[in-house]
Amino acid sequence: MEPQTSAELPAYADVTSPTPSREPVTHSDSLGGEHGGKPFATLNIVSRAASANNQPVGYEGQPIVGSVDLNVEKETAFEAIAVTFAGDLVVGDNLRFTFVEASQQLWSPPLEGRTRSLLDNLLRSPPSAKLQGEFHWPFSLAIPSTVDLPEETGGAVKTYHLPQTFHLPMFQGYIIYRVVLRIKRAGIMAVDHLLFTNVSYFAKSKPPAPSPARQLAYQDNTSLVGPSGDPDGWHTLDSVTVRGTIGNGQPVEAIYTLQLSLAKPLSYTVGSVVPLHLSVRCADPAALELLSTPSAIAVDLLATESMGYDIWPEANMHTTPIDQRIIYLADVKSVPTYRHMSLRLASAVWWDVSSEQKLPTDTRELQGELHVRSTLQPTIHLARFNFSYRVALYPPHIAGFKSEGAKGDKLATVPVDMCAYFADGPRPIVYSPPTYSETHEPELDSLNRFNAMFNLSF
């Protein structure tokens, strides 16, 4: 199959990694001012989103910048005014667990303006001061690139790369980031003012560079060299022997061997492809012809969400101060067994390359690729919450072929990583049009376990 040049590629392949190249825009959210009056507080965030009506965007290594405007018509006592960048794991029915925070204090009571009553002293209340008028505070919130979390309750702390904003249909856990303005009023019965703005955060994850031979193929717009010619550029699995019968009249026993290879490194870019190679061997010429048909080869891309936390709120209320009502992920109880939910996302496209090389008569070779939708998300490893990908090889899809073992059994699986940015060097070439399947269903054994945890139904 001839590769397509970038000019020939259809829209689905023209996918670029998110880059902060647009002109900055200002996103504003306010408290008060509903009836034409001046808002009490306004949170302004400057970002390079497509428009001010879109969600603000943040990028790894760059601060969140903006300002806060406050309009206090009547003299009011306050204890503190601060902005916080917060990352939350949200599960099920809006159960929220904070895993990262970065704050900047905008205002605190000056020494000369502090007021304290006898009751404040008795209750050991924080110092406060009165404000009236209009105020403006700029801010710049540094976003940490990593976060430290325990692997399990009371366990060793590990450092994890801050994950990208994550939310996919069918999966129950998602990652959101917010900038929170908190205006803390003075007094026992006083209610704090909170203003939230969600931010789409992009992490800088990208694969290592592919093999020189693969880079040269991309650069020269030629076919990929297979494992025999580029052994360092492919991860080749052990051969798998499949036994089954072909035909409904007089079944013919077919014994054949499959050997799957994936392009190295096993890390790819969302919106790109996973290059594949398959060797099929069978002593029966007729069976070999049938079993090596491109439409018969079954290789899928799977995504799995794994949860190793006891997410029910009552299990974690001891960690929740009544005045904050924040549950920190570091304090959530872990469970020994992960709950999994898996979904098949795409099926590989194949073409025969046997004629391009001298092969034994009992062997056929095919190249293929898995199309990774641009709407998917990069891999996430955040303590006991993970979103990961695997490539799975199945028995062939042939009418009348019955393999030994249960239907749908995987012959082999390979974990792979998905990244947000392309590797250094030439961009990958898409050698085939996508054939996304809309009929793939969640793997029911995993889904049922997930439903049991969250009491869900689909």
N, C-alpha and C positions, 0 to 999 in steps of 0.2 A: 504494500500500500504506500503510495507516494505521500510524503509529508505536505502539509499546507503551509504556505508562507504566511507571515503576519498580515499581509495585505489580503490574502484569500480567506483568512479565518473569519468565521461568522461572529456575531456579537457575543455569543456565549464564551468565546475564548479571549476576548479583549478585556481581561480582568487585571487590574493593577492593585498593588498593595496600598493601603491607606497612607497618604502622605499629607503633611500640613502645608500644602502649596497654595491654598486659596487665600484671598484677602480676609483679614479678620472681620468678624461681625460681633455685635453685642446682643446677648440674650438677657432679658430682664423679667424678673418675677417680683410681685409686690404683695404686701399685706396692707389692707385698708384701701380707701379711695374708691369704694364700689359705687358711690353715688355722686361721682364727679369731683369729690374732694381730693386733696393731695394724699398719696399713699403714706402710711405710717413708716413703712420700711420697704426698700427696694434692693434686691440682690442682682447685681449686674455681673455677667461672666463674659469675657471676651474669648472667642475661639475661632477656629477656621472651619466651621461647619458650612454646609452648602448655603444656608440662609439663617437669618435670625429666628425664623419660625421653627427650625429644626432643633434637635437636642444639641447642646454644646458638646464638643469633642475634646478629648485630652489625649496626649501622646506620651508614651514612656520617655523619661528624660527631660520633659518640658513641664514647667509649672502651670497650674491653673491660675489665671490672673483675672482680676475684676475689681469691683468696688461695691461698697454698701452706702446707701443714702438713708438717713434717718430724719424723720420730721416729728418732733415731740411738741405738740401744741400746748399741753399743760405740764407744768413742772412735775417730773416723775423721778422716783429713786430707782436706780439700777445697780446691780452688782457686777455685771460683766457683759461684754458683747464680743462674740467670737465667730469665726467661720471655720468649718471643718470639712475636709475631704474624707469621705467614709466609703468603704467597700463592704457590701453585704452579700452573704449567701442567703437567698430566699428560697424556701421549700414549701411545696404544697399550698395551703391556704394562707399565704402571706406570712409564714413564720420566718422571721428575719434574724440572722446571726451576723454580727459585725466582726470582720477579720482584720481590718486595717483602718487606722485613723491618722490624719495629719491636720493639726489645728494651728490657727493664728489668732492671737488675741488682738482685737481691734481697739478695745477701750476697756480700761479698768479704773476704779475710783482713784483720783489723785489724793495724795496724802492730806493736802490742805482742804479738800472738799468733802471728806468722808463724814458721814453722819452715823451715829450709833446711839440707840436708846438703851434704857436699862434692860428691857426685854431682849434686845439683841445680844447684850452681854451675857444675860442668863442663858440664852439658847445658843450662845457661841455662833451667831449668824455671821456670814462673811461681811466685810465692810461694803458700804454702798455710798453712792453720791447721786445728787439730783441733776437731771439734764432738762433743758428746754431750748427749743429752736431747731435749726437745720444743721445736720452734720454729714460729712462725707469722709469715708475711709477707704483708700485703695488697699488691695491685698494681693499677695502672690503666694500660693500654696504649693510647696514642693511635693511632688508625688513620689513616694518611695517605689523603687523598682522591685523590692523583695519584701517578704513578710515572714516573721518567725512564728511557727505554730508547733505545738506538741503533736507527735505522731499518733498518740493515744492519750487517754486520761492519765495524767501523772507520768507520762513517758518523756523521752528525750525530745528536745526542741530541734526542729530542722528549719532550714531556710528555703522558702518557695518563691518562685518567680511570680510577681503579681499578675493574675490572669486577666485576660481581656474581658470586656463586657460580654456576657453570655446569656442568650435566651433562644431556645429552639422549641418549636411546637413538639408535643408528645413527651418531652422530657420535663421532669417535675422540679428539678433544681435549676436555679439560674443566678447569675452574678450581676449585680447592679452597683453603680457608683453614684454618689450624690455629693453635692456641696450643700452644707447645712449652715444656715445663719441662725444662731441662738442668741436671743436677747433676754438675759436673765434679770427679771425684776426683783426688787427688794421686798421683803415682807413674807410672813409665814403663809398667808393665803394668796399671795400674788401668783399669777399664772405666767409662765415664760412664753415668749413669742418665738415660734419656730417657722422657718421658711426653707423649703427644700427645692433644689433643682437637680434633676438627674443628668448625669454626664456619661457619654459614650467614651469608654477608655480603650485605647489601642496599645497593646503590648508589642514590643519589637522582637518578635520571634521569627527566625528565618532558618532554613536548612543549611547545613554545610554544603560546600561546593560538590557537584557530582564529579564522576571520574573524568579524566582528560578526554577519553574517547567519546563519552556522552556529550561533553561540552563542544567538542569538535563537530559532532553530528548536528547539534543545535545551531552552531555557528554557520556551518556549510549547508544547512537545510537538507540533510541526508538522513537515511534510515539509521536507526540505532544498531550498534554492533552487539550481538548476542553474548551470552556468558562464555562461549568457547573462545571468542575473539577478545573479550574484555572481562576476564575472570574477576579482576579487582573491582569492577563496576557493578557487579550483581551479587545479591544475597540469594543463594540457591538452597532450597530446602532438600531434605532427604527424600528419596524417591518413595512414592506411595503406590502400593499394589492394590488394584481394585478387582474384585471378583463379582460377576453377575451373569445374567442370562439375557440374550437378545432374541426377540421374536415371540409371537403369541401362539403360533402353530406348534412347530417343533423348536423349542428353545435351544439356542446354541450358547454354550458356556464361553464367556469372554474373560480372559485374564490379561490385564494390561497394567502398565506402569505410567504414572504421571510424575513429573518433576517440575515444580513451579519455581520461578526466579522473580525477584523484585529488584528494581534498580536501587543501588546504594548511593548515598546513605538512606536509611529507611525513614526519611523525613521529607515531607512534600509541602507544597503551598496550596492553601485553599484557593479555589478558582483555577487550578491547574490539573495535572494528571499524575497518576501512578503508573509508570511504565512496567510492563509484565512480559515474561517469556515462559513458554511451556513446552516441555518435551513429552511426547506421547509414544510409548512403545507397546507393540502387540504383535505376536507371532502370526495371528490370523489376518491375512491381507484385507478381507472383506470387513472384518470387525474393526481393523485399524482405520480404514477409510471412513467408517461410520463414526467411530469414537473421536476422531480428530477433526470432525467438521466444526468450524468455528462456532456455530450456533449451539453445539452440544457442550462446549466448555462452560463450566459454571464456577465463576470466581466473583465474589461480592465484596463490597466495602461495608463494614459494620461499624456502628458507633455504640458505645456503651457508657452509660452514666452509672457511677458507683457511689454509694453512700454508706459510710461507716459510723454514723452518729445516731444517738437516741434523740430524735428531733422534737419529741413532744414537749411543749412548754413547761408542764409541771415537773419534768425531769430536770429542768434547768433554772427554775425560779429562784433557787438559793443563790444564784449568781447575779440576780437582777435587783439592783438598788431601786427602791420604790420611787425615788425621785427621778431616776434616769430611764428606767424601763428599757434598758439595752441588754441584750444577751450576746456575750462575746463568744465567737466560735472557739477560742482557746479554752473556754470553760465548759463547753458542751460535752456531755458524757459520750464516750465512744462505745461502740458495740463490737464484739469480737468478729462477727460475720458481716461482710459487706452485703448490701442489697443492690442488685443489678437490674438495669433495664437496657435492653439492646434493641437496635433498629437497623434493618438493612437499608442502605442508602443508595447504592448503585451497583449495577452489574457490568462486568468488563466486556469490552468490545475486542474481538479477535480477528486476525487474518493469518493465512498460511504463508510461511516464509521458507518452506522446505525446498523449493526450487532454487533458492539463492545459495545453496551449499550442498556438498556431497554428503548424503546421509545413508546409513544402512537401510535396507528395504523394510525393516520392521519399525522404523522410526519416522515420526513427523514432528516438525517444530512450528510453533506459532508465536507470534508476538501480539501483544494486546496492551490495553490501558484502561484504567478506571478514571472516569471523569469526576472530579471533586467539585461539587457545586460551590460557587462563590458565596452562597448564602449560608454555608456551613461555618463552623467556628473552629479556631485552633484548639489543640489539645490543652487540657487543664489538669494540673496536679496540685491540689491545695489540701494538704494534710489528708483527711479521710473523705474528701470529696474529689472525685476524678471524672473527667470526661475524656475518653480515649477511643482510639480507632484500631481496627484490625482488618486484615485482608484474609478472607476465608475461601478455601478450595472445597468444592462439593463434588459428589458423583455427577456424571454427565446427565444433561437433560435430553434424553432421547426417548421418543415414543416406543414403548415395548421393551425398554431396557429396565431390568430390575437388579439393583445392586444388593449385595449382602449387607445387612445392617439396617437400621431404622431410616425411614425417609427423612431427608434433611440433615443427616449426620454430616459433620464437617470432617473432611479428610485431613486438613491441616489448617492452621491459623498462624498469622504473623502480626505482631503488634507494630503499628506505624504511628509516627507523629505527624500532625498537621500544624503548619505555621501560617503566620499572617503575611509575611514578606517573602519575596523570591530570593533564592540564593544568589551569591555574587557570580558574575559571569553571564553568558547568554541565557535568554529566557527559554524555558521548555517549549518544545513544539508539540502541538496537538495533531496526532496522525489520523484521527478518525472523528466523525461526528458523534455527539453524545447520544446515548440511548437510555436516558434516565427512566427507570421503571416507577410508575406511580402506584403499583400494586404491592410493593413490599410491605409486609406487616411486621410489627414487633415480634421478637421471639417470645412465644407465649409462656415458656417456663420462667424466663426472667421477668416478664411483665407481671405475671401472677404474683411472684414474690414481692415485686415492687408495690403492687396493689394492696397486698396484705399489710405492708408497712404503713401506707398512707390511706387505706380504706377507700381506694379509688375505683372507678369503673369507666370503661370506654364504650 
